[in-house]
Amino acid sequence: MEHITFDKLPAFVAEIRDRLSRIESSLNLINPINPYDVKNPVMTISEASDFLNLAKSTIYGMVCRNEIPVSKKGKKLYFDREELTSWVKKGRKKTTDEIQLEAEEYLNKSSKRRW
């Protein structure tokens, strides 16, 4: 390692900054930072809005109609990440193949009962 003088210090700091930036970029390519992958499972209305990709006003309306899982402390609304994920998954539409399979299973059960 070379000896760093006071005159070379700004260039050395700039080189360190550039190297650090390249390291961060490389790490983000390997493991991208997910803002929702944090240890705190509780989200504010703004975070829930970003998470669900819905406007805050839409979420407020859903809260008023009791359509979305929410906790309220004072005037603040809080959303549990796992509850929101589960809520979104419950709204999943079945594929045509899944509906066809269910219909066939229902008809098979019905025909067995008649005989």
Residue frames as a rotation matrix with the C-alpha (Angstrom) as fourth column:
MET 1
0.582 0.813 0.000 0.00
0.813 -0.582 0.000 0.00
0.000 0.000 -1.000 0.00
GLU 2
-0.137 -0.657 0.741 1.33
0.619 -0.641 -0.454 3.35
0.773 0.397 0.495 -0.98
HIS 3
-0.577 -0.138 -0.805 1.99
0.755 -0.466 -0.461 6.13
-0.312 -0.874 0.373 1.50
ILE 4
0.262 0.770 0.582 -0.81
0.849 -0.470 0.239 8.69
0.458 0.432 -0.777 1.44
THR 5
-0.839 -0.509 -0.193 0.09
0.543 -0.770 -0.334 12.32
0.022 -0.385 0.923 1.87
PHE 6
-0.288 0.734 -0.615 -2.26
0.317 -0.532 -0.785 15.16
-0.903 -0.421 -0.080 2.69
ASP 7
-0.493 0.040 -0.869 -2.09
-0.692 -0.623 0.365 16.34
-0.527 0.781 0.335 -0.92
LYS 8
-0.866 0.109 -0.488 -3.19
-0.290 0.685 0.668 12.92
0.407 0.720 -0.562 -2.23
LEU 9
-0.856 0.506 0.111 -6.03
0.108 0.385 -0.917 12.54
-0.506 -0.772 -0.384 0.30
PRO 10
-0.088 0.899 -0.430 -8.90
-0.677 -0.370 -0.636 13.98
-0.731 0.235 0.641 -1.84
ALA 11
-0.133 -0.013 -0.991 -8.02
-0.918 0.379 0.118 11.71
0.374 0.925 -0.062 -4.77
PHE 12
-0.936 -0.258 -0.240 -7.72
-0.144 0.902 -0.407 8.73
0.321 -0.346 -0.881 -2.44
VAL 13
-0.621 0.777 0.101 -11.14
-0.131 0.024 -0.991 9.42
-0.773 -0.629 0.086 -0.85
ALA 14
0.071 0.636 -0.768 -12.69
-0.930 -0.236 -0.282 9.78
-0.361 0.734 0.575 -4.33
GLU 15
-0.477 -0.316 -0.820 -11.21
-0.651 0.754 0.088 6.43
0.591 0.576 -0.565 -5.35
ILE 16
-0.986 0.156 0.057 -12.58
0.059 0.652 -0.756 4.77
-0.155 -0.742 -0.652 -2.20
ARG 17
-0.284 0.936 -0.206 -16.02
-0.475 -0.324 -0.818 6.27
-0.833 -0.134 0.537 -2.89
ASP 18
0.005 0.238 -0.971 -15.96
-0.995 0.101 0.019 4.98
0.102 0.966 0.238 -6.48
ARG 19
-0.787 -0.350 -0.507 -14.90
-0.314 0.936 -0.159 1.50
0.531 0.034 -0.847 -5.38
LEU 20
-0.840 0.524 0.137 -17.61
0.006 0.261 -0.965 1.42
-0.542 -0.810 -0.223 -2.71
SER 21
-0.053 0.840 -0.540 -20.20
-0.798 -0.360 -0.483 2.47
-0.600 0.405 0.690 -5.27
ARG 22
-0.212 -0.097 -0.972 -19.14
-0.827 0.548 0.126 -0.35
0.521 0.831 -0.196 -7.61
ILE 23
-0.980 -0.136 -0.147 -19.27
-0.030 0.826 -0.562 -2.86
0.198 -0.546 -0.814 -4.73
GLU 24
-0.531 0.847 0.026 -22.79
-0.271 -0.141 -0.952 -1.72
-0.803 -0.513 0.304 -3.79
SER 25
0.048 0.531 -0.846 -23.91
-0.986 -0.111 -0.125 -2.00
-0.161 0.840 0.518 -7.42
SER 26
-0.560 -0.341 -0.755 -22.51
-0.517 0.856 -0.003 -5.53
0.648 0.388 -0.655 -7.64
LEU 27
-0.977 0.207 0.049 -24.18
0.071 0.533 -0.843 -6.57
-0.200 -0.821 -0.535 -4.39
ASN 28
-0.262 0.936 -0.235 -27.52
-0.578 -0.347 -0.739 -5.16
-0.773 -0.058 0.632 -5.54
LEU 29
-0.099 0.180 -0.979 -27.30
-0.938 0.312 0.152 -7.22
0.333 0.933 0.138 -8.71
ILE 30
-0.815 -0.266 -0.514 -26.69
-0.108 0.942 -0.317 -10.35
0.569 -0.203 -0.797 -6.65
ASN 31
-0.428 0.663 -0.614 -29.31
0.903 0.345 -0.258 -9.60
0.041 -0.664 -0.746 -3.99
PRO 32
-0.438 0.277 0.855 -31.56
0.222 -0.888 0.402 -6.62
0.871 0.367 0.328 -4.84
ILE 33
-0.988 0.111 -0.110 -32.78
0.072 -0.308 -0.949 -4.58
-0.139 -0.945 0.296 -1.90
ASN 34
-0.297 0.954 0.050 -36.47
0.537 0.124 0.834 -5.10
0.789 0.274 -0.549 -1.33
PRO 35
-0.684 0.000 0.730 -37.94
-0.428 -0.810 -0.401 -2.26
0.591 -0.587 0.553 0.77
TYR 36
0.351 0.904 0.244 -40.69
-0.800 0.155 0.579 -4.61
0.486 -0.398 0.778 1.98
ASP 37
0.516 -0.270 -0.813 -38.29
0.317 0.942 -0.112 -7.29
0.796 -0.200 0.571 3.15
VAL 38
-0.334 -0.570 0.750 -37.60
-0.497 -0.570 -0.655 -5.79
0.801 -0.592 -0.093 6.55
LYS 39
-0.851 -0.080 -0.519 -37.81
0.340 0.669 -0.661 -7.06
0.400 -0.739 -0.542 10.08
ASN 40
-0.791 0.595 -0.145 -40.64
-0.228 -0.506 -0.832 -4.68
-0.568 -0.624 0.536 11.06
PRO 41
-0.738 0.522 0.427 -43.89
0.673 0.615 0.412 -6.29
-0.048 0.592 -0.805 9.88
VAL 42
0.198 0.854 -0.481 -46.02
0.748 -0.449 -0.490 -3.20
-0.634 -0.262 -0.727 10.62
MET 43
-0.632 -0.361 0.685 -46.58
0.754 -0.490 0.438 -0.64
0.177 0.793 0.582 7.87
THR 44
-0.574 0.434 -0.694 -48.00
0.011 -0.843 -0.537 2.87
-0.819 -0.316 0.479 7.82
ILE 45
0.538 0.840 0.067 -50.64
0.162 -0.025 -0.986 3.97
-0.827 0.541 -0.150 5.33
SER 46
0.464 -0.439 -0.769 -47.91
-0.830 -0.520 -0.203 5.29
-0.311 0.732 -0.606 3.01
GLU 47
-0.642 -0.749 0.165 -45.98
-0.669 0.652 0.356 2.02
-0.374 0.118 -0.920 3.11
ALA 48
-0.284 0.637 0.716 -49.17
0.269 0.770 -0.578 0.00
-0.920 0.029 -0.390 2.62
SER 49
0.677 0.516 -0.525 -50.06
-0.275 -0.484 -0.830 2.23
-0.683 0.706 -0.186 -0.33
ASP 50
-0.005 -0.786 -0.618 -46.69
-0.993 -0.070 0.096 1.53
-0.119 0.614 -0.780 -1.94
PHE 51
-0.726 -0.298 0.620 -46.85
-0.367 0.930 0.017 -2.16
-0.581 -0.215 -0.785 -1.05
LEU 52
-0.106 0.813 0.572 -50.32
0.448 0.553 -0.703 -2.64
-0.888 0.182 -0.423 -2.58
ASN 53
-0.918 -0.278 0.282 -49.78
0.382 -0.437 0.814 -0.13
-0.104 0.855 0.508 -5.37
LEU 54
0.105 0.983 0.152 -53.02
0.924 -0.153 0.351 1.64
0.369 0.104 -0.924 -4.39
ALA 55
-0.273 -0.112 0.955 -53.73
-0.012 -0.993 -0.120 5.30
0.962 -0.044 0.270 -3.69
LYS 56
-0.990 -0.100 -0.101 -54.01
0.103 -0.018 -0.994 6.30
0.098 -0.995 0.028 -0.04
SER 57
-0.503 0.863 0.040 -57.57
-0.853 -0.489 -0.182 7.48
-0.137 -0.126 0.982 -0.65
THR 58
0.060 0.478 -0.876 -58.47
-0.557 0.745 0.368 4.03
0.829 0.466 0.311 -1.98
ILE 59
-0.583 -0.347 -0.734 -57.04
0.356 0.704 -0.615 2.41
0.730 -0.620 -0.287 1.14
TYR 60
-0.945 0.289 0.153 -58.89
-0.292 -0.530 -0.796 4.87
-0.149 -0.797 0.585 3.42
GLY 61
-0.134 0.946 -0.297 -62.14
-0.960 -0.050 0.274 3.95
0.244 0.322 0.915 1.63
MET 62
-0.021 0.060 -0.998 -61.44
-0.139 0.988 0.063 0.25
0.990 0.140 -0.012 2.03
VAL 63
-0.910 -0.320 -0.263 -60.74
0.228 0.144 -0.963 0.78
0.347 -0.936 -0.058 5.73
CYS 64
-0.681 0.710 0.178 -64.08
-0.713 -0.589 -0.380 2.59
-0.165 -0.386 0.908 6.15
ARG 65
0.260 0.809 -0.527 -65.89
-0.886 0.418 0.203 -0.29
0.384 0.414 0.825 4.47
ASN 66
0.243 -0.272 0.931 -63.97
-0.698 0.618 0.363 -2.88
-0.674 -0.738 -0.039 6.55
GLU 67
0.956 0.121 -0.267 -62.60
-0.287 0.572 -0.768 -4.47
0.059 0.811 0.582 3.37
ILE 68
0.262 -0.950 -0.173 -58.95
-0.093 0.153 -0.984 -4.53
0.961 0.274 -0.048 4.38
PRO 69
0.559 -0.091 -0.824 -57.23
0.773 0.417 0.479 -5.77
0.300 -0.904 0.304 7.56
VAL 70
-0.038 -0.511 0.859 -56.06
0.024 -0.859 -0.511 -2.80
0.999 0.001 0.045 9.64
SER 71
0.027 0.014 -1.000 -55.15
0.994 0.101 0.029 -1.83
0.101 -0.995 -0.011 13.18
LYS 72
0.295 0.130 0.947 -55.83
0.207 -0.976 0.069 1.62
0.933 0.176 -0.315 14.55
LYS 73
-0.075 -0.375 -0.924 -53.95
0.997 -0.037 -0.066 3.29
-0.010 -0.926 0.377 17.38
GLY 74
-0.374 0.054 -0.926 -55.26
0.227 -0.963 -0.147 6.77
-0.899 -0.265 0.348 18.07
LYS 75
0.531 0.548 -0.646 -55.65
-0.444 -0.470 -0.763 8.46
-0.722 0.692 -0.006 14.69
LYS 76
-0.333 -0.782 -0.526 -52.99
-0.909 0.118 0.400 6.32
-0.251 0.612 -0.750 13.00
LEU 77
0.845 0.531 -0.061 -53.64
-0.517 0.784 -0.344 3.28
-0.135 0.322 0.937 10.82
TYR 78
-0.293 -0.939 0.182 -51.23
-0.842 0.344 0.416 0.35
-0.452 -0.031 -0.891 10.81
PHE 79
0.715 0.473 -0.515 -51.12
-0.685 0.623 -0.378 -2.61
0.142 0.623 0.769 8.46
ASP 80
0.217 -0.604 0.767 -49.51
-0.370 0.676 0.637 -6.00
-0.903 -0.422 -0.077 9.09
ARG 81
-0.365 -0.478 -0.799 -47.45
-0.904 -0.024 0.427 -7.13
-0.223 0.878 -0.424 6.09
GLU 82
-0.990 -0.030 0.141 -48.45
-0.011 0.991 0.137 -10.80
-0.144 0.134 -0.981 6.43
GLU 83
-0.241 0.971 0.006 -52.14
0.367 0.096 -0.925 -9.95
-0.898 -0.220 -0.380 6.82
LEU 84
0.214 0.283 -0.935 -52.05
-0.652 -0.671 -0.352 -7.78
-0.728 0.685 0.041 3.69
THR 85
-0.700 -0.528 -0.480 -50.26
-0.712 0.468 0.524 -10.49
-0.052 0.709 -0.704 1.73
SER 86
-0.845 0.454 0.282 -52.84
0.356 0.872 -0.334 -13.06
-0.398 -0.182 -0.899 2.84
TRP 87
0.031 0.891 -0.452 -55.67
0.049 -0.453 -0.890 -10.62
-0.998 0.006 -0.058 2.02
VAL 88
-0.103 -0.150 -0.983 -54.31
-0.910 -0.384 0.154 -10.12
-0.401 0.911 -0.097 -1.51
LYS 89
-0.927 -0.331 -0.175 -53.93
-0.374 0.849 0.372 -13.87
0.026 0.411 -0.911 -2.04
LYS 90
-0.544 0.798 0.258 -57.54
0.310 0.477 -0.822 -14.50
-0.780 -0.367 -0.507 -0.94
GLY 91
0.258 0.656 -0.709 -58.70
-0.424 -0.583 -0.694 -12.43
-0.868 0.480 0.128 -3.90
ARG 92
-0.760 -0.643 -0.096 -57.07
-0.392 0.335 0.857 -14.81
-0.519 0.688 -0.507 -6.37
LYS 93
0.313 0.834 -0.455 -59.24
-0.898 0.104 -0.427 -15.74
-0.308 0.542 0.782 -9.36
LYS 94
0.107 -0.211 0.972 -59.36
0.002 0.977 0.212 -19.38
-0.994 -0.021 0.105 -10.40
THR 95
-0.747 -0.398 -0.532 -58.11
-0.549 -0.083 0.832 -20.38
-0.375 0.914 -0.156 -13.82
THR 96
0.142 0.801 -0.581 -60.42
-0.975 0.216 0.060 -21.98
0.173 0.558 0.811 -16.37
ASP 97
-0.273 -0.330 -0.904 -58.64
-0.261 0.930 -0.260 -25.30
0.926 0.165 -0.340 -15.84
GLU 98
-0.994 -0.098 0.042 -59.20
-0.061 0.196 -0.979 -25.12
0.088 -0.976 -0.201 -12.06
ILE 99
-0.337 0.941 0.040 -62.90
-0.838 -0.280 -0.468 -24.36
-0.429 -0.192 0.883 -12.54
GLN 100
0.160 0.347 -0.924 -63.23
-0.804 0.589 0.082 -27.22
0.573 0.730 0.373 -15.05
LEU 101
-0.646 -0.486 -0.589 -61.51
-0.066 0.804 -0.591 -29.63
0.760 -0.343 -0.551 -12.64
GLU 102
-0.895 0.368 0.254 -63.80
-0.314 -0.114 -0.942 -28.61
-0.318 -0.923 0.218 -9.78
ALA 103
-0.011 0.937 -0.350 -66.85
-0.988 -0.064 -0.142 -29.07
-0.155 0.344 0.926 -12.00
GLU 104
-0.031 -0.071 -0.997 -65.70
-0.516 0.856 -0.045 -32.53
0.856 0.513 -0.064 -13.03
GLU 105
-0.917 -0.333 -0.220 -65.06
0.026 0.500 -0.866 -33.51
0.399 -0.799 -0.449 -9.40
TYR 106
-0.621 0.758 0.197 -68.49
-0.628 -0.331 -0.705 -32.23
-0.469 -0.562 0.682 -8.40
LEU 107
0.184 0.708 -0.682 -70.19
-0.960 0.279 0.031 -34.14
0.212 0.648 0.731 -11.22
ASN 108
-0.382 -0.394 -0.836 -68.30
-0.240 0.916 -0.322 -37.33
0.893 0.078 -0.444 -10.33
LYS 109
-0.996 0.046 0.078 -69.39
-0.070 0.170 -0.983 -37.05
-0.058 -0.984 -0.166 -6.69
SER 110
-0.325 0.942 -0.082 -72.99
-0.839 -0.328 -0.434 -36.29
-0.436 -0.072 0.897 -7.70
SER 111
0.116 0.370 -0.922 -73.22
-0.817 0.563 0.123 -39.22
0.564 0.739 0.368 -10.10
LYS 112
-0.735 -0.430 -0.524 -71.88
-0.061 0.812 -0.581 -41.64
0.675 -0.395 -0.623 -7.47
ARG 113
-0.870 0.431 0.239 -74.58
-0.322 -0.130 -0.938 -40.60
-0.373 -0.893 0.251 -5.01
ARG 114
-0.094 0.906 -0.413 -77.44
-0.990 -0.130 -0.059 -41.21
-0.107 0.403 0.909 -7.45
TRP 115
0.038 0.079 -0.996 -76.63
-0.524 0.850 0.047 -44.88
0.851 0.520 0.074 -8.10
